[in-house]
Amino acid sequence: MNLRKATFIEIPAIWEILQQAILQRKLDGSDQWQNGYPNEQVVHNDISNGYGYVLVDNNLIIAYAAIIFGIEPAYNDIKGKWLTNGDYVVIHRVATLNAVKRKGVATNLFKMIEDLCVKENVYSIKVDTNFDNIPMLKIFDKLGYVYCGEVLLMGAPRKAYEKVISIN
């Protein structure tokens, strides 16, 4: 598996993965991602800004994430407390291809993002998710993310987590 920046020509494949995730959230009874976000323009903007990444296995895109080396303004106002105050990476819009669900792909994606962070000398990852996104909450727990409080994103409360990456 290879984690790399996405290209514009890959938007249809990325969008298919995101549509599968949007439908899954709906089937799970969640309102997360049910209001027209994310959409193809968001993916286009991710790629334009250098945030869009794909996880590729045998030339097949199997996962997508926006990996932002920078500031998430919504994270400045947390009901709670972050573990660190320095540079961090934000991960948004994580989705995996239905055909690879429950095979550890999302977990591997997060581990590869940690490796990318270390390569870029950033040792904190901050993320958020909907309160009812059980698969994502399980990944955070498994990988040692610490619950820090609540943030508001697009007017909705989200559970906020941080992981400080140790260098082994």
C-alpha positions, 0 to 999 in steps of 0.5 A, a space after each residue: 500500500 502507498 499513501 500519496 497526494 491525489 490528482 485531479 484525474 482521480 476525483 471520480 474514484 475518490 468521489 465514488 469512495 466518498 459516496 459509499 461512505 455517505 450512504 453508509 453513514 445514512 444507513 447507520 442512522 447518522 446525519 453526518 455527511 447527509 447535507 451535501 458535504 462532502 461533495 466533488 468540489 470539496 475534493 477538488 479543493 482538497 487536491 488544489 490545496 495539496 490536502 487530498 491523499 489517496 491510499 493505493 493498493 495494486 493500482 486501486 484507490 482504496 481510501 481517501 483522506 484530507 491531510 492538512 498540515 496547518 490550522 483548523 480554525 474550528 479547533 481554536 475553540 474547544 470545550 476541553 483542552 488539547 494535549 499540545 499547543 504546537 504544530 499539528 496535522 488535521 485529518 478530515 474526510 476519511 473514507 475507505 472503499 466498501 470492498 476493503 471495509 473491515 480489513 484494517 485499511 483505515 487503521 493502516 491509513 492512520 498509521 501511514 499518516 503518522 509516518 508522513 507526519 514524522 517525515 514532515 517533523 510534525 508530531 501531533 495529529 488532531 481529528 474530530 468525528 461525529 458522536 455516532 461514528 462508531 467505526 472511527 471512534 474505534 480506530 481512535 481508541 485502537 491507535 491511542 488517540 486521546 479524547 480532548 473535548 468537543 469542537 463545533 464544525 459547520 455548526 455541529 458538535 464533534 468529538 475531538 481527539 489528539 495523538 502525540 506521535 512518539 519517535 521510536 
